Amino acid sequence: MADIKKTEEFYVRLKEQLEQDTEWPAPYLYKFIVPASNENIAEIEVIFDGLDAEIQTRDSSKGTYTSVSIAVKMASPEAVIKKYVEVSKIEGVISL
């Protein structure tokens, strides 16, 4: 339960920060680290499908992880957070 509370607090702070710092709609850059697997990357791509997102990937030096950067125009802080929540359901993904 503590993890859920921490996660909720993180999203509340992020939403406040995004509301204060940004005029919406605005470009937003997501960064994730995933275990190197085309399946994980494909799941992330599906979440951003239809948003005209620019997705870049880079494998780690040992090839065990892949960093995924997604530049996309988002409508609101709530929309940004919704995507983080969707991606967090993919096993092994770390949001940066």
mmCIF file as gemmi writes it, N, C-alpha and C atoms, coordinates in Angstrom:
data_model
loop_
_atom_site.group_PDB
_atom_site.id
_atom_site.type_symbol
_atom_site.label_atom_id
_atom_site.label_alt_id
_atom_site.label_comp_id
_atom_site.label_asym_id
_atom_site.label_entity_id
_atom_site.label_seq_id
_atom_site.pdbx_PDB_ins_code
_atom_site.Cartn_x
_atom_site.Cartn_y
_atom_site.Cartn_z
_atom_site.occupancy
_atom_site.B_iso_or_equiv
_atom_site.pdbx_formal_charge
_atom_site.auth_seq_id
_atom_site.auth_asym_id
_atom_site.pdbx_PDB_model_num
ATOM 1 N N . MET Axp A 1 ? 0.812 -1.209 0 1 0 ? 1 A 1
ATOM 2 C CA . MET Axp A 1 ? 0 0 0 1 0 ? 1 A 1
ATOM 3 C C . MET Axp A 1 ? 0.849 1.263 0 1 0 ? 1 A 1
ATOM 4 N N . ALA Axp A 2 ? 2.007 1.206 0.655 1 0 ? 2 A 1
ATOM 5 C CA . ALA Axp A 2 ? 2.876 2.384 0.721 1 0 ? 2 A 1
ATOM 6 C C . ALA Axp A 2 ? 3.306 2.818 -0.68 1 0 ? 2 A 1
ATOM 7 N N . ASP Axp A 3 ? 3.554 1.833 -1.562 1 0 ? 3 A 1
ATOM 8 C CA . ASP Axp A 3 ? 3.963 2.166 -2.926 1 0 ? 3 A 1
ATOM 9 C C . ASP Axp A 3 ? 2.859 2.912 -3.674 1 0 ? 3 A 1
ATOM 10 N N . ILE Axp A 4 ? 1.613 2.495 -3.472 1 0 ? 4 A 1
ATOM 11 C CA . ILE Axp A 4 ? 0.491 3.162 -4.135 1 0 ? 4 A 1
ATOM 12 C C . ILE Axp A 4 ? 0.384 4.603 -3.646 1 0 ? 4 A 1
ATOM 13 N N . LYS Axp A 5 ? 0.538 4.809 -2.342 1 0 ? 5 A 1
ATOM 14 C CA . LYS Axp A 5 ? 0.46 6.153 -1.783 1 0 ? 5 A 1
ATOM 15 C C . LYS Axp A 5 ? 1.596 7.026 -2.339 1 0 ? 5 A 1
ATOM 16 N N . LYS Axp A 6 ? 2.804 6.466 -2.396 1 0 ? 6 A 1
ATOM 17 C CA . LYS Axp A 6 ? 3.947 7.206 -2.954 1 0 ? 6 A 1
ATOM 18 C C . LYS Axp A 6 ? 3.689 7.572 -4.412 1 0 ? 6 A 1
ATOM 19 N N . THR Axp A 7 ? 3.157 6.634 -5.177 1 0 ? 7 A 1
ATOM 20 C CA . THR Axp A 7 ? 2.87 6.866 -6.584 1 0 ? 7 A 1
ATOM 21 C C . THR Axp A 7 ? 1.825 7.967 -6.739 1 0 ? 7 A 1
ATOM 22 N N . GLU Axp A 8 ? 0.762 7.908 -5.933 1 0 ? 8 A 1
ATOM 23 C CA . GLU Axp A 8 ? -0.276 8.941 -5.999 1 0 ? 8 A 1
ATOM 24 C C . GLU Axp A 8 ? 0.301 10.311 -5.665 1 0 ? 8 A 1
ATOM 25 N N . GLU Axp A 9 ? 1.142 10.366 -4.635 1 0 ? 9 A 1
ATOM 26 C CA . GLU Axp A 9 ? 1.772 11.642 -4.245 1 0 ? 9 A 1
ATOM 27 C C . GLU Axp A 9 ? 2.652 12.163 -5.371 1 0 ? 9 A 1
ATOM 28 N N . PHE Axp A 10 ? 3.385 11.262 -6.037 1 0 ? 10 A 1
ATOM 29 C CA . PHE Axp A 10 ? 4.239 11.659 -7.154 1 0 ? 10 A 1
ATOM 30 C C . PHE Axp A 10 ? 3.397 12.301 -8.259 1 0 ? 10 A 1
ATOM 31 N N . TYR Axp A 11 ? 2.28 11.662 -8.62 1 0 ? 11 A 1
ATOM 32 C CA . TYR Axp A 11 ? 1.438 12.188 -9.699 1 0 ? 11 A 1
ATOM 33 C C . TYR Axp A 11 ? 0.786 13.515 -9.31 1 0 ? 11 A 1
ATOM 34 N N . VAL Axp A 12 ? 0.411 13.677 -8.033 1 0 ? 12 A 1
ATOM 35 C CA . VAL Axp A 12 ? -0.163 14.948 -7.576 1 0 ? 12 A 1
ATOM 36 C C . VAL Axp A 12 ? 0.877 16.059 -7.724 1 0 ? 12 A 1
ATOM 37 N N . ARG Axp A 13 ? 2.114 15.788 -7.287 1 0 ? 13 A 1
ATOM 38 C CA . ARG Axp A 13 ? 3.19 16.798 -7.41 1 0 ? 13 A 1
ATOM 39 C C . ARG Axp A 13 ? 3.498 17.095 -8.875 1 0 ? 13 A 1
ATOM 40 N N . LEU Axp A 14 ? 3.553 16.059 -9.693 1 0 ? 14 A 1
ATOM 41 C CA . LEU Axp A 14 ? 3.835 16.253 -11.118 1 0 ? 14 A 1
ATOM 42 C C . LEU Axp A 14 ? 2.753 17.113 -11.755 1 0 ? 14 A 1
ATOM 43 N N . LYS Axp A 15 ? 1.493 16.823 -11.453 1 0 ? 15 A 1
ATOM 44 C CA . LYS Axp A 15 ? 0.39 17.6 -12.026 1 0 ? 15 A 1
ATOM 45 C C . LYS Axp A 15 ? 0.508 19.066 -11.621 1 0 ? 15 A 1
ATOM 46 N N . GLU Axp A 16 ? 0.786 19.323 -10.35 1 0 ? 16 A 1
ATOM 47 C CA . GLU Axp A 16 ? 0.94 20.709 -9.883 1 0 ? 16 A 1
ATOM 48 C C . GLU Axp A 16 ? 2.076 21.408 -10.62 1 0 ? 16 A 1
ATOM 49 N N . GLN Axp A 17 ? 3.195 20.703 -10.759 1 0 ? 17 A 1
ATOM 50 C CA . GLN Axp A 17 ? 4.36 21.286 -11.437 1 0 ? 17 A 1
ATOM 51 C C . GLN Axp A 17 ? 4.039 21.581 -12.903 1 0 ? 17 A 1
ATOM 52 N N . LEU Axp A 18 ? 3.387 20.65 -13.567 1 0 ? 18 A 1
ATOM 53 C CA . LEU Axp A 18 ? 3.046 20.853 -14.979 1 0 ? 18 A 1
ATOM 54 C C . LEU Axp A 18 ? 2.061 22.006 -15.157 1 0 ? 18 A 1
ATOM 55 N N . GLU Axp A 19 ? 1.124 22.147 -14.232 1 0 ? 19 A 1
ATOM 56 C CA . GLU Axp A 19 ? 0.155 23.242 -14.319 1 0 ? 19 A 1
ATOM 57 C C . GLU Axp A 19 ? 0.836 24.597 -14.134 1 0 ? 19 A 1
ATOM 58 N N . GLN Axp A 20 ? 1.822 24.65 -13.244 1 0 ? 20 A 1
ATOM 59 C CA . GLN Axp A 20 ? 2.505 25.913 -12.954 1 0 ? 20 A 1
ATOM 60 C C . GLN Axp A 20 ? 3.495 26.296 -14.058 1 0 ? 20 A 1
ATOM 61 N N . ASP Axp A 21 ? 4.192 25.311 -14.599 1 0 ? 21 A 1
ATOM 62 C CA . ASP Axp A 21 ? 5.324 25.588 -15.486 1 0 ? 21 A 1
ATOM 63 C C . ASP Axp A 21 ? 4.986 25.656 -16.969 1 0 ? 21 A 1
ATOM 64 N N . THR Axp A 22 ? 3.801 25.183 -17.358 1 0 ? 22 A 1
ATOM 65 C CA . THR Axp A 22 ? 3.546 24.977 -18.774 1 0 ? 22 A 1
ATOM 66 C C . THR Axp A 22 ? 2.168 25.478 -19.18 1 0 ? 22 A 1
ATOM 67 N N . GLU Axp A 23 ? 2.121 26.051 -20.372 1 0 ? 23 A 1
ATOM 68 C CA . GLU Axp A 23 ? 0.841 26.438 -20.955 1 0 ? 23 A 1
ATOM 69 C C . GLU Axp A 23 ? 0.418 25.312 -21.894 1 0 ? 23 A 1
ATOM 70 N N . TRP Axp A 24 ? -0.778 24.778 -21.695 1 0 ? 24 A 1
ATOM 71 C CA . TRP Axp A 24 ? -1.231 23.592 -22.432 1 0 ? 24 A 1
ATOM 72 C C . TRP Axp A 24 ? -2.177 23.956 -23.555 1 0 ? 24 A 1
ATOM 73 N N . PRO Axp A 25 ? -2.226 23.179 -24.647 1 0 ? 25 A 1
ATOM 74 C CA . PRO Axp A 25 ? -1.42 22.001 -24.96 1 0 ? 25 A 1
ATOM 75 C C . PRO Axp A 25 ? 0.052 22.367 -25.189 1 0 ? 25 A 1
ATOM 76 N N . ALA Axp A 26 ? 0.929 21.382 -24.963 1 0 ? 26 A 1
ATOM 77 C CA . ALA Axp A 26 ? 2.363 21.632 -25.044 1 0 ? 26 A 1
ATOM 78 C C . ALA Axp A 26 ? 3.114 20.345 -25.393 1 0 ? 26 A 1
ATOM 79 N N . PRO Axp A 27 ? 4.323 20.506 -25.959 1 0 ? 27 A 1
ATOM 80 C CA . PRO Axp A 27 ? 5.152 19.32 -26.194 1 0 ? 27 A 1
ATOM 81 C C . PRO Axp A 27 ? 5.62 18.761 -24.851 1 0 ? 27 A 1
ATOM 82 N N . TYR Axp A 28 ? 5.755 17.449 -24.779 1 0 ? 28 A 1
ATOM 83 C CA . TYR Axp A 28 ? 6.22 16.799 -23.556 1 0 ? 28 A 1
ATOM 84 C C . TYR Axp A 28 ? 7.153 15.672 -23.951 1 0 ? 28 A 1
ATOM 85 N N . LEU Axp A 29 ? 8.208 15.468 -23.165 1 0 ? 29 A 1
ATOM 86 C CA . LEU Axp A 29 ? 9.172 14.404 -23.442 1 0 ? 29 A 1
ATOM 87 C C . LEU Axp A 29 ? 9.096 13.354 -22.344 1 0 ? 29 A 1
ATOM 88 N N . TYR Axp A 30 ? 8.658 12.172 -22.723 1 0 ? 30 A 1
ATOM 89 C CA . TYR Axp A 30 ? 8.646 11.022 -21.811 1 0 ? 30 A 1
ATOM 90 C C . TYR Axp A 30 ? 9.96 10.273 -21.979 1 0 ? 30 A 1
ATOM 91 N N . LYS Axp A 31 ? 10.465 9.713 -20.871 1 0 ? 31 A 1
ATOM 92 C CA . LYS Axp A 31 ? 11.647 8.852 -20.943 1 0 ? 31 A 1
ATOM 93 C C . LYS Axp A 31 ? 11.387 7.619 -20.095 1 0 ? 31 A 1
ATOM 94 N N . PHE Axp A 32 ? 11.651 6.463 -20.7 1 0 ? 32 A 1
ATOM 95 C CA . PHE Axp A 32 ? 11.456 5.189 -20.012 1 0 ? 32 A 1
ATOM 96 C C . PHE Axp A 32 ? 12.68 4.311 -20.239 1 0 ? 32 A 1
ATOM 97 N N . ILE Axp A 33 ? 12.921 3.432 -19.279 1 0 ? 33 A 1
ATOM 98 C CA . ILE Axp A 33 ? 13.93 2.385 -19.432 1 0 ? 33 A 1
ATOM 99 C C . ILE Axp A 33 ? 13.159 1.068 -19.374 1 0 ? 33 A 1
ATOM 100 N N . VAL Axp A 34 ? 13.39 0.208 -20.366 1 0 ? 34 A 1
ATOM 101 C CA . VAL Axp A 34 ? 12.693 -1.075 -20.398 1 0 ? 34 A 1
ATOM 102 C C . VAL Axp A 34 ? 13.699 -2.198 -20.603 1 0 ? 34 A 1
ATOM 103 N N . PRO Axp A 35 ? 13.406 -3.392 -20.062 1 0 ? 35 A 1
ATOM 104 C CA . PRO Axp A 35 ? 14.258 -4.54 -20.388 1 0 ? 35 A 1
ATOM 105 C C . PRO Axp A 35 ? 14.237 -4.718 -21.908 1 0 ? 35 A 1
ATOM 106 N N . ALA Axp A 36 ? 15.396 -4.97 -22.487 1 0 ? 36 A 1
ATOM 107 C CA . ALA Axp A 36 ? 15.498 -5.059 -23.948 1 0 ? 36 A 1
ATOM 108 C C . ALA Axp A 36 ? 14.586 -6.163 -24.463 1 0 ? 36 A 1
ATOM 109 N N . SER Axp A 37 ? 13.511 -5.743 -25.083 1 0 ? 37 A 1
ATOM 110 C CA . SER Axp A 37 ? 12.541 -6.68 -25.647 1 0 ? 37 A 1
ATOM 111 C C . SER Axp A 37 ? 11.676 -5.894 -26.614 1 0 ? 37 A 1
ATOM 112 N N . ASN Axp A 38 ? 11.604 -6.378 -27.838 1 0 ? 38 A 1
ATOM 113 C CA . ASN Axp A 38 ? 10.765 -5.692 -28.817 1 0 ? 38 A 1
ATOM 114 C C . ASN Axp A 38 ? 9.31 -5.66 -28.369 1 0 ? 38 A 1
ATOM 115 N N . GLU Axp A 39 ? 8.907 -6.652 -27.569 1 0 ? 39 A 1
ATOM 116 C CA . GLU Axp A 39 ? 7.532 -6.72 -27.073 1 0 ? 39 A 1
ATOM 117 C C . GLU Axp A 39 ? 7.238 -5.527 -26.158 1 0 ? 39 A 1
ATOM 118 N N . ASN Axp A 40 ? 8.155 -5.217 -25.22 1 0 ? 40 A 1
ATOM 119 C CA . ASN Axp A 40 ? 7.964 -4.082 -24.312 1 0 ? 40 A 1
ATOM 120 C C . ASN Axp A 40 ? 7.877 -2.768 -25.083 1 0 ? 40 A 1
ATOM 121 N N . ILE Axp A 41 ? 8.77 -2.597 -26.027 1 0 ? 41 A 1
ATOM 122 C CA . ILE Axp A 41 ? 8.792 -1.359 -26.821 1 0 ? 41 A 1
ATOM 123 C C . ILE Axp A 41 ? 7.509 -1.245 -27.64 1 0 ? 41 A 1
ATOM 124 N N . ALA Axp A 42 ? 7.061 -2.348 -28.204 1 0 ? 42 A 1
ATOM 125 C CA . ALA Axp A 42 ? 5.829 -2.34 -28.992 1 0 ? 42 A 1
ATOM 126 C C . ALA Axp A 42 ? 4.628 -1.961 -28.121 1 0 ? 42 A 1
ATOM 127 N N . GLU Axp A 43 ? 4.596 -2.454 -26.871 1 0 ? 43 A 1
ATOM 128 C CA . GLU Axp A 43 ? 3.498 -2.101 -25.965 1 0 ? 43 A 1
ATOM 129 C C . GLU Axp A 43 ? 3.475 -0.598 -25.698 1 0 ? 43 A 1
ATOM 130 N N . ILE Axp A 44 ? 4.65 -0.007 -25.509 1 0 ? 44 A 1
ATOM 131 C CA . ILE Axp A 44 ? 4.733 1.442 -25.282 1 0 ? 44 A 1
ATOM 132 C C . ILE Axp A 44 ? 4.273 2.188 -26.533 1 0 ? 44 A 1
ATOM 133 N N . GLU Axp A 45 ? 4.719 1.733 -27.7 1 0 ? 45 A 1
ATOM 134 C CA . GLU Axp A 45 ? 4.331 2.398 -28.949 1 0 ? 45 A 1
ATOM 135 C C . GLU Axp A 45 ? 2.819 2.381 -29.137 1 0 ? 45 A 1
ATOM 136 N N . VAL Axp A 46 ? 2.161 1.291 -28.758 1 0 ? 46 A 1
ATOM 137 C CA . VAL Axp A 46 ? 0.699 1.192 -28.887 1 0 ? 46 A 1
ATOM 138 C C . VAL Axp A 46 ? 0.027 2.255 -28.018 1 0 ? 46 A 1
ATOM 139 N N . ILE Axp A 47 ? 0.55 2.494 -26.821 1 0 ? 47 A 1
ATOM 140 C CA . ILE Axp A 47 ? -0.032 3.484 -25.909 1 0 ? 47 A 1
ATOM 141 C C . ILE Axp A 47 ? 0.006 4.883 -26.523 1 0 ? 47 A 1
ATOM 142 N N . PHE Axp A 48 ? 1.037 5.164 -27.313 1 0 ? 48 A 1
ATOM 143 C CA . PHE Axp A 48 ? 1.172 6.499 -27.916 1 0 ? 48 A 1
ATOM 144 C C . PHE Axp A 48 ? 0.705 6.529 -29.375 1 0 ? 48 A 1
ATOM 145 N N . ASP Axp A 49 ? 0.124 5.441 -29.851 1 0 ? 49 A 1
ATOM 146 C CA . ASP Axp A 49 ? -0.344 5.347 -31.227 1 0 ? 49 A 1
ATOM 147 C C . ASP Axp A 49 ? -1.418 6.407 -31.493 1 0 ? 49 A 1
ATOM 148 N N . GLY Axp A 50 ? -1.339 7.047 -32.631 1 0 ? 50 A 1
ATOM 149 C CA . GLY Axp A 50 ? -2.342 8.024 -33.015 1 0 ? 50 A 1
ATOM 150 C C . GLY Axp A 50 ? -2.097 9.418 -32.466 1 0 ? 50 A 1
ATOM 151 N N . LEU Axp A 51 ? -0.997 9.613 -31.734 1 0 ? 51 A 1
ATOM 152 C CA . LEU Axp A 51 ? -0.703 10.929 -31.156 1 0 ? 51 A 1
ATOM 153 C C . LEU Axp A 51 ? 0.398 11.664 -31.91 1 0 ? 51 A 1
ATOM 154 N N . ASP Axp A 52 ? 0.828 11.122 -33.049 1 0 ? 52 A 1
ATOM 155 C CA . ASP Axp A 52 ? 1.9 11.726 -33.819 1 0 ? 52 A 1
ATOM 156 C C . ASP Axp A 52 ? 3.157 11.886 -32.966 1 0 ? 52 A 1
ATOM 157 N N . ALA Axp A 53 ? 3.434 10.873 -32.161 1 0 ? 53 A 1
ATOM 158 C CA . ALA Axp A 53 ? 4.589 10.902 -31.259 1 0 ? 53 A 1
ATOM 159 C C . ALA Axp A 53 ? 5.863 10.539 -32.014 1 0 ? 53 A 1
ATOM 160 N N . GLU Axp A 54 ? 6.962 11.193 -31.631 1 0 ? 54 A 1
ATOM 161 C CA . GLU Axp A 54 ? 8.283 10.868 -32.17 1 0 ? 54 A 1
ATOM 162 C C . GLU Axp A 54 ? 8.969 9.975 -31.141 1 0 ? 54 A 1
ATOM 163 N N . ILE Axp A 55 ? 9.185 8.708 -31.496 1 0 ? 55 A 1
ATOM 164 C CA . ILE Axp A 55 ? 9.722 7.731 -30.552 1 0 ? 55 A 1
ATOM 165 C C . ILE Axp A 55 ? 11.133 7.347 -30.972 1 0 ? 55 A 1
ATOM 166 N N . GLN Axp A 56 ? 12.06 7.494 -30.02 1 0 ? 56 A 1
ATOM 167 C CA . GLN Axp A 56 ? 13.453 7.103 -30.271 1 0 ? 56 A 1
ATOM 168 C C . GLN Axp A 56 ? 13.859 6.06 -29.232 1 0 ? 56 A 1
ATOM 169 N N . THR Axp A 57 ? 14.624 5.071 -29.673 1 0 ? 57 A 1
ATOM 170 C CA . THR Axp A 57 ? 15.118 4.047 -28.753 1 0 ? 57 A 1
ATOM 171 C C . THR Axp A 57 ? 16.634 3.972 -28.843 1 0 ? 57 A 1
ATOM 172 N N . ARG Axp A 58 ? 17.232 3.589 -27.73 1 0 ? 58 A 1
ATOM 173 C CA . ARG Axp A 58 ? 18.686 3.393 -27.693 1 0 ? 58 A 1
ATOM 174 C C . ARG Axp A 58 ? 18.976 2.233 -26.754 1 0 ? 58 A 1
ATOM 175 N N . ASP Axp A 59 ? 19.716 1.248 -27.246 1 0 ? 59 A 1
ATOM 176 C CA . ASP Axp A 59 ? 20.063 0.093 -26.417 1 0 ? 59 A 1
ATOM 177 C C . ASP Axp A 59 ? 21.211 0.432 -25.479 1 0 ? 59 A 1
ATOM 178 N N . SER Axp A 60 ? 21.204 -0.186 -24.294 1 0 ? 60 A 1
ATOM 179 C CA . SER Axp A 60 ? 22.301 0 -23.348 1 0 ? 60 A 1
ATOM 180 C C . SER Axp A 60 ? 23.555 -0.678 -23.9 1 0 ? 60 A 1
ATOM 181 N N . SER Axp A 61 ? 24.702 -0.351 -23.329 1 0 ? 61 A 1
ATOM 182 C CA . SER Axp A 61 ? 25.962 -0.882 -23.857 1 0 ? 61 A 1
ATOM 183 C C . SER Axp A 61 ? 26.001 -2.406 -23.84 1 0 ? 61 A 1
ATOM 184 N N . LYS Axp A 62 ? 25.393 -3.038 -22.847 1 0 ? 62 A 1
ATOM 185 C CA . LYS Axp A 62 ? 25.377 -4.508 -22.786 1 0 ? 62 A 1
ATOM 186 C C . LYS Axp A 62 ? 24.165 -5.104 -23.484 1 0 ? 62 A 1
ATOM 187 N N . GLY Axp A 63 ? 23.246 -4.237 -23.924 1 0 ? 63 A 1
ATOM 188 C CA . GLY Axp A 63 ? 22.081 -4.719 -24.648 1 0 ? 63 A 1
ATOM 189 C C . GLY Axp A 63 ? 20.986 -5.304 -23.77 1 0 ? 63 A 1
ATOM 190 N N . THR Axp A 64 ? 21.078 -5.097 -22.457 1 0 ? 64 A 1
ATOM 191 C CA . THR Axp A 64 ? 20.063 -5.663 -21.569 1 0 ? 64 A 1
ATOM 192 C C . THR Axp A 64 ? 18.863 -4.738 -21.385 1 0 ? 64 A 1
ATOM 193 N N . TYR Axp A 65 ? 19.07 -3.443 -21.601 1 0 ? 65 A 1
ATOM 194 C CA . TYR Axp A 65 ? 17.985 -2.473 -21.458 1 0 ? 65 A 1
ATOM 195 C C . TYR Axp A 65 ? 17.915 -1.583 -22.699 1 0 ? 65 A 1
ATOM 196 N N . THR Axp A 66 ? 16.758 -0.995 -22.883 1 0 ? 66 A 1
ATOM 197 C CA . THR Axp A 66 ? 16.557 -0.034 -23.959 1 0 ? 66 A 1
ATOM 198 C C . THR Axp A 66 ? 15.949 1.222 -23.362 1 0 ? 66 A 1
ATOM 199 N N . SER Axp A 67 ? 16.515 2.385 -23.717 1 0 ? 67 A 1
ATOM 200 C CA . SER Axp A 67 ? 15.881 3.632 -23.298 1 0 ? 67 A 1
ATOM 201 C C . SER Axp A 67 ? 14.935 4.055 -24.416 1 0 ? 67 A 1
ATOM 202 N N . VAL Axp A 68 ? 13.762 4.518 -24.014 1 0 ? 68 A 1
ATOM 203 C CA . VAL Axp A 68 ? 12.743 4.938 -24.962 1 0 ? 68 A 1
ATOM 204 C C . VAL Axp A 68 ? 12.398 6.39 -24.652 1 0 ? 68 A 1
ATOM 205 N N . SER Axp A 69 ? 12.616 7.274 -25.622 1 0 ? 69 A 1
ATOM 206 C CA . SER Axp A 69 ? 12.26 8.687 -25.477 1 0 ? 69 A 1
ATOM 207 C C . SER Axp A 69 ? 11.101 8.969 -26.427 1 0 ? 69 A 1
ATOM 208 N N . ILE Axp A 70 ? 10.076 9.634 -25.888 1 0 ? 70 A 1
ATOM 209 C CA . ILE Axp A 70 ? 8.883 9.901 -26.686 1 0 ? 70 A 1
ATOM 210 C C . ILE Axp A 70 ? 8.555 11.383 -26.604 1 0 ? 70 A 1
ATOM 211 N N . ALA Axp A 71 ? 8.678 12.078 -27.735 1 0 ? 71 A 1
ATOM 212 C CA . ALA Axp A 71 ? 8.325 13.492 -27.818 1 0 ? 71 A 1
ATOM 213 C C . ALA Axp A 71 ? 6.939 13.569 -28.451 1 0 ? 71 A 1
ATOM 214 N N . VAL Axp A 72 ? 6.02 14.207 -27.717 1 0 ? 72 A 1
ATOM 215 C CA . VAL Axp A 72 ? 4.639 14.239 -28.19 1 0 ? 72 A 1
ATOM 216 C C . VAL Axp A 72 ? 3.937 15.482 -27.641 1 0 ? 72 A 1
ATOM 217 N N . LYS Axp A 73 ? 3.01 16.026 -28.411 1 0 ? 73 A 1
ATOM 218 C CA . LYS Axp A 73 ? 2.23 17.168 -27.932 1 0 ? 73 A 1
ATOM 219 C C . LYS Axp A 73 ? 1.068 16.624 -27.104 1 0 ? 73 A 1
ATOM 220 N N . MET Axp A 74 ? 0.971 17.091 -25.861 1 0 ? 74 A 1
ATOM 221 C CA . MET Axp A 74 ? -0.075 16.625 -24.96 1 0 ? 74 A 1
ATOM 222 C C . MET Axp A 74 ? -1.039 17.769 -24.655 1 0 ? 74 A 1
ATOM 223 N N . ALA Axp A 75 ? -2.294 17.423 -24.401 1 0 ? 75 A 1
ATOM 224 C CA . ALA Axp A 75 ? -3.346 18.415 -24.214 1 0 ? 75 A 1
ATOM 225 C C . ALA Axp A 75 ? -3.348 19.047 -22.825 1 0 ? 75 A 1
ATOM 226 N N . SER Axp A 76 ? -2.926 18.275 -21.799 1 0 ? 76 A 1
ATOM 227 C CA . SER Axp A 76 ? -3.054 18.757 -20.423 1 0 ? 76 A 1
ATOM 228 C C . SER Axp A 76 ? -2.178 17.94 -19.486 1 0 ? 76 A 1
ATOM 229 N N . PRO Axp A 77 ? -1.959 18.438 -18.261 1 0 ? 77 A 1
ATOM 230 C CA . PRO Axp A 77 ? -1.228 17.641 -17.269 1 0 ? 77 A 1
ATOM 231 C C . PRO Axp A 77 ? -1.907 16.289 -17.015 1 0 ? 77 A 1
ATOM 232 N N . GLU Axp A 78 ? -3.242 16.274 -17.017 1 0 ? 78 A 1
ATOM 233 C CA . GLU Axp A 78 ? -3.963 15.016 -16.8 1 0 ? 78 A 1
ATOM 234 C C . GLU Axp A 78 ? -3.651 14.009 -17.902 1 0 ? 78 A 1
ATOM 235 N N . ALA Axp A 79 ? -3.548 14.49 -19.146 1 0 ? 79 A 1
ATOM 236 C CA . ALA Axp A 79 ? -3.235 13.612 -20.273 1 0 ? 79 A 1
ATOM 237 C C . ALA Axp A 79 ? -1.819 13.046 -20.135 1 0 ? 79 A 1
ATOM 238 N N . VAL Axp A 80 ? -0.877 13.871 -19.669 1 0 ? 80 A 1
ATOM 239 C CA . VAL Axp A 80 ? 0.499 13.422 -19.447 1 0 ? 80 A 1
ATOM 240 C C . VAL Axp A 80 ? 0.505 12.293 -18.419 1 0 ? 80 A 1
ATOM 241 N N . ILE Axp A 81 ? -0.164 12.518 -17.311 1 0 ? 81 A 1
ATOM 242 C CA . ILE Axp A 81 ? -0.185 11.538 -16.22 1 0 ? 81 A 1
ATOM 243 C C . ILE Axp A 81 ? -0.898 10.259 -16.644 1 0 ? 81 A 1
ATOM 244 N N . LYS Axp A 82 ? -1.964 10.394 -17.422 1 0 ? 82 A 1
ATOM 245 C CA . LYS Axp A 82 ? -2.697 9.208 -17.9 1 0 ? 82 A 1
ATOM 246 C C . LYS Axp A 82 ? -1.764 8.274 -18.669 1 0 ? 82 A 1
ATOM 247 N N . LYS Axp A 83 ? -0.896 8.84 -19.501 1 0 ? 83 A 1
ATOM 248 C CA . LYS Axp A 83 ? 0.044 8.013 -20.275 1 0 ? 83 A 1
ATOM 249 C C . LYS Axp A 83 ? 1.067 7.351 -19.353 1 0 ? 83 A 1
ATOM 250 N N . TYR Axp A 84 ? 1.56 8.088 -18.339 1 0 ? 84 A 1
ATOM 251 C CA . TYR Axp A 84 ? 2.478 7.469 -17.375 1 0 ? 84 A 1
ATOM 252 C C . TYR Axp A 84 ? 1.823 6.273 -16.697 1 0 ? 84 A 1
ATOM 253 N N . VAL Axp A 85 ? 0.566 6.416 -16.304 1 0 ? 85 A 1
ATOM 254 C CA . VAL Axp A 85 ? -0.147 5.328 -15.629 1 0 ? 85 A 1
ATOM 255 C C . VAL Axp A 85 ? -0.301 4.134 -16.562 1 0 ? 85 A 1
ATOM 256 N N . GLU Axp A 86 ? -0.649 4.389 -17.823 1 0 ? 86 A 1
ATOM 257 C CA . GLU Axp A 86 ? -0.795 3.297 -18.791 1 0 ? 86 A 1
ATOM 258 C C . GLU Axp A 86 ? 0.528 2.557 -18.983 1 0 ? 86 A 1
ATOM 259 N N . VAL Axp A 87 ? 1.622 3.302 -19.142 1 0 ? 87 A 1
ATOM 260 C CA . VAL Axp A 87 ? 2.928 2.671 -19.365 1 0 ? 87 A 1
ATOM 261 C C . VAL Axp A 87 ? 3.387 1.924 -18.119 1 0 ? 87 A 1
ATOM 262 N N . SER Axp A 88 ? 3.036 2.422 -16.933 1 0 ? 88 A 1
ATOM 263 C CA . SER Axp A 88 ? 3.479 1.775 -15.688 1 0 ? 88 A 1
ATOM 264 C C . SER Axp A 88 ? 2.915 0.363 -15.527 1 0 ? 88 A 1
ATOM 265 N N . LYS Axp A 89 ? 1.887 0.027 -16.3 1 0 ? 89 A 1
ATOM 266 C CA . LYS Axp A 89 ? 1.3 -1.312 -16.229 1 0 ? 89 A 1
ATOM 267 C C . LYS Axp A 89 ? 2.119 -2.35 -17.006 1 0 ? 89 A 1
ATOM 268 N N . ILE Axp A 90 ? 3.078 -1.88 -17.802 1 0 ? 90 A 1
ATOM 269 C CA . ILE Axp A 90 ? 3.947 -2.786 -18.562 1 0 ? 90 A 1
ATOM 270 C C . ILE Axp A 90 ? 5.039 -3.266 -17.621 1 0 ? 90 A 1
ATOM 271 N N . GLU Axp A 91 ? 5.209 -4.573 -17.532 1 0 ? 91 A 1
ATOM 272 C CA . GLU Axp A 91 ? 6.151 -5.143 -16.591 1 0 ? 91 A 1
ATOM 273 C C . GLU Axp A 91 ? 7.59 -4.717 -16.888 1 0 ? 91 A 1
ATOM 274 N N . GLY Axp A 92 ? 8.291 -4.266 -15.845 1 0 ? 92 A 1
ATOM 275 C CA . GLY Axp A 92 ? 9.703 -3.947 -15.946 1 0 ? 92 A 1
ATOM 276 C C . GLY Axp A 92 ? 10.029 -2.551 -16.423 1 0 ? 92 A 1
ATOM 277 N N . VAL Axp A 93 ? 9.037 -1.734 -16.737 1 0 ? 93 A 1
ATOM 278 C CA . VAL Axp A 93 ? 9.295 -0.384 -17.239 1 0 ? 93 A 1
ATOM 279 C C . VAL Axp A 93 ? 9.606 0.562 -16.083 1 0 ? 93 A 1
ATOM 280 N N . ILE Axp A 94 ? 10.637 1.368 -16.265 1 0 ? 94 A 1
ATOM 281 C CA . ILE Axp A 94 ? 11.007 2.402 -15.288 1 0 ? 94 A 1
ATOM 282 C C . ILE Axp A 94 ? 10.768 3.745 -15.961 1 0 ? 94 A 1
ATOM 283 N N . SER Axp A 95 ? 9.983 4.596 -15.307 1 0 ? 95 A 1
ATOM 284 C CA . SER Axp A 95 ? 9.742 5.944 -15.822 1 0 ? 95 A 1
ATOM 285 C C . SER Axp A 95 ? 10.793 6.889 -15.263 1 0 ? 95 A 1
ATOM 286 N N . LEU Axp A 96 ? 11.348 7.732 -16.133 1 0 ? 96 A 1
ATOM 287 C CA . LEU Axp A 96 ? 12.349 8.7 -15.671 1 0 ? 96 A 1
ATOM 288 C C . LEU Axp A 96 ? 11.755 10.091 -15.647 1 0 ? 96 A 1
